[in-house]
Amino acid sequence: MFLIQLAPWLGFLRISLAGELVRSQDFVLVVESTAANQAARLRLWRFVRLNWHKILDKFGGGTFMIDNIIQELVSRFSTQLELEEVRAFFDGKDLRSASRSLRQALESIQLNIRWRGSHQAAAAAWLEDWSRREAAGAAPPTARHWPN
C-alpha cells in the first residue's frame, strides 16, 4: 500500500521533470510538495540522485532552481546517515552558486540532528503517555505534560 501511495508522486515527478505537461519552473513546486511529505521524502531523494544529470541539463548548475531543489530536498533531513549521504552525493559536484544553498542545507541537517538528539526521548515519553491515556479513556496529554 505504501508504494501505491507514493506511485503518483513519483510519476508526477517524472512528468514534471520532462516538462511537457508541467511547466519547467513548476518542477521545484513538485519537489517542495513531495519533500514536505515525510513518507515520500526518501523516495524523492533517491529520484533526484538518479536523475541529477537530467535536472542539471534542464536547469543549469548555478540557477536559483538548483538552489531551491537542494534546500527543499535535504534541509529537513535529521539523521547522521542522511547527512553523510548528502555530503557524499554532492562531494566533487560543481554546484556554482548552489554551493551556498548546500552549505545552508548541511547546517540545517546538523541542527535537526542536534534537536532530535535533545528532544527525541522526551517526545517518545510524551507519545507513550498519550498512548496510555488514550487506552485508558483519559484526556490526552497537553503541552504542559511535556517532559522537561
Buried (B, 14 or more C-beta within 10 A) or exposed (E): EEEEEBEEBBEBBEBBBEEEEBEBEEBBBBBBBBBEEEEBBEBBBEBBBEBBEEBBEBBEBBBEBBBBBBBBBBBBBBEEEBBEBBEEBBEEEEBEEBBEBBEBBBEBBBEBBEEEEEEEEEEEBBEEBBEEBEEEEEEEBEEEEEEE
